[in-house]
Amino acid sequence: MSNKRKNNNKMITFRPNIMWFWAMILVAIIATWAMGDGGGEPVPSDWNTVEQMVLDGQVEKITVKNKETAYVYLHKGVAERYREDESQKQYRRMPVSGPQLLFNIGSVELLRQDLDAAEEQSGHKVILAYEKDEGGWIDVLISVLPWLFFIVFWIFMMRGMRGGGAGGGNIMNVGKARAQVFDKENQKRVTFKDVAGLEEAKVEIMEIVDFLKKKDKYVELGAKIPKGALLVGPPGTGKTLLAKAVAGEANVPFLSISGSDFVEMFVGVGASRVRDLFEQAKQKAPCILFIDEIDAIGRARGKNAGFSGNDERENTLNQLLTEMDGFQTNTGVIVLAATNRADILDKALMRAGRFDRQIEVGLPDVKEREEIFNVHLRPLKLDPELDREFLAKQTPGFSGADIANVCNEAALIAARHNKKFISKEDFLAAIDRIIGGLERKNKIISDEEKRTIAYHEAGHATVSWILENANPLIKVTIIPRGKALGAAWYLPEERQITTREHLLDEMAATLGGRASEELTFGHLSTGALNDLERVTKQAYAMVAYYGMSDKVGTISYYDSTGQSDMAFTKPYSEQTAQSIDNEVKALIERAYAMAKQVLIEHRDGMTQLAELLLEREVVFTEDVERIFGKRKKDILREQREAEEKARKEANPAGEHVAEKEPEKEPEKESEVTQEDIVNPAN
């Protein structure tokens, strides 16, 4: 019972606030203005009305204040009669006590003369008094209130600027860095065990961990540990998580701040925060200082010199460059930074002595994706027969953040269907949802449009299945999803090098939908817009970037640094541009002819696949294989696997059997003549 009483006391207690003070003043003013019958504001009037009241003997006293305003006091009981008179509604709020009426006078002498005449005519005596009003507390409050308002506004504005400081709300703390500090005593530390995949990045960054753990070993040899490491990679690949793991593994404090935290509306604040940040890091050394999204302040300088001669962002970058080169060697402060736009960073930031090395944090491969799935599937209730390796193979090109989104989306889908556990179908539906968008089964599509979409998608599926180097098909659907009216899912091979044949076959598979429409219906539609856009970009890349054109030659106009001005001027002549356009057109026509040739040779299979799509709306790999048979590439792979298996069965011990070379006849010595030297072909 006592515990409940204590909890109730905690609930009803409140802390005094300045807003309560202003609320009390407001309530007092309103109460004073809207008081009851005892007192209120006098009713405005004029001398003619008051003169008639004097003639009727209703006026007891008239008080003139500051020689400007006359206040009229009526005899007792007169005010009640006026308040109750329905014909004179202006007197309904007349005060019962105090002055009941007021009016402005021209001069005191004229008022005295008019009042004497009215008294002589009526025979009633009226007291006339004069007062000088010095002003009450209300006047003082009205005069002081604007100043109080500005003072309170300034106080609140200073409190609102608390985000500019690390430990206070006044203007003096606006230059403090807002870095989040994770001490080594923190129980929720992140280590390399919590980071799935990124094996190569872990190996590179392990040197930093080893230095922080065994600093003396490096100092004795005179070695200089890199002052900074830049984590570069696409969004969602785990750069921030890897930096936290470094701090947790080394068991040192970890200071984290974003690049945008240095940007402020006040001049010089960014540079001041950089200085304060490094001061905090030196006090906690050895430690790790992590700057996330460093491109917010690390852009190349001089890009906007025409707009501002004193750019605040450049001043912040200059201070960062000075600080990174300023602290002494082996002080134990290591700077880590993360960005996915390393090409726009200033060259001075990337030089040796600041960020000495770049650690590439790329997209995970199939094995790393399986490890990431294992991490994100731990808290989920899964089907016991769920294959983690299958999920990893179904998500090529997915980052760690994408995989986390897939797991969460699968859980939502399973819960939406009232399932007791998450199955394989839920994960496949989640992958489709993330890649293609939400299904729109209620979208109104006519039968003619649906037939066109079915043959379009069947063309994609047919060409990609027949061509050897095209990506293998997973499934085809004509259910609208996102902005697409139909879609074909492929499982691209995870290869690092793509040949010209691969690109041509992929272009032909992309154009298979347009070719199918032309062969089947004899007309073209707008449904191939996305296909044409992708093919055009790929063809231009083949000619202008990869040097895969015989006429243009082995020349690449690609700029990996991003520093050139190619957006405004082309790095080649108009004649070369025309040659590039002609080669691109020829490549696309060649791929389109390949697609049409495949569809003509397998027209019956394409028609059967399209009709199956119209019937079931979704067709999987098994259905395509039943119509066209196994892919040529799969047959060759199975043959190689069978040969390898037979070879292992023939030699189970794995011993190397050396083949006996046939005996050779002894070679006869031949004479080398002058003619043989002159004419080696003989």
Buried (B, 14 or more C-beta within 10 A) or exposed (E): EEEEEEEEEEEEEEEEEEEEEBEEEEEEBEEEEEEEEEEBBBBEBEBEBBBEBBBEBBBBBBBBBEEEBBBBBBEEEBBEEBBEEEEEEEBEEBBBEEBBBBBEBEEBEEBEEBBEEBBEEBEBEBEBEEEEEEEEEEEEEEEEEEEEEEEBEEEEEBEEBBEBBBEBBEEEBBBBBBBEBBEBEEEEBBBBEEBBBBBEBBEBBBBBBBBBEEBEEBBEEEEEBBBBBBBBBEEBBBBBBBBBBBBBBBBBBBBBBBBEBBBBEEEBBBBBBBBBBBEBBBEBBBBBBBBBBBBBBBBBBEEEEEEEEEBBBBBBBBBBBEBBEEBEEBEBBBBBBBBBBBBBBBEBBBEEEBBBBBBBBBBBEEEBBBBBBEBBBEEBEBBEEBEBEEBBBBBBEBBBBBBBBBBEBBBBBBEEEEBEEBBBBBBBBBBBBBBBBEBBEEEEBEEEBBBBBBBBBBBBBBBBBBBEBBBBBBBBBBBBBEEBBBBBBBBEEEEEEBEEEBBBBBBBBBBBBBBBBBBBBEEEBEBBEEBBEBBBEBBBBBBBEBBBBEEBEEBEBEEEEEEEEEEEEBEBEEEBEEBBEBBBEBBBEBBBEBBBBBBEEBBEBBBBBBBBBBEEBEBBBEBBBEBBEEBEBEEEEEEEEEEEEEEEEEEEEEEEEEEEEEEEEEEEEEEEEEEEEEEEEE
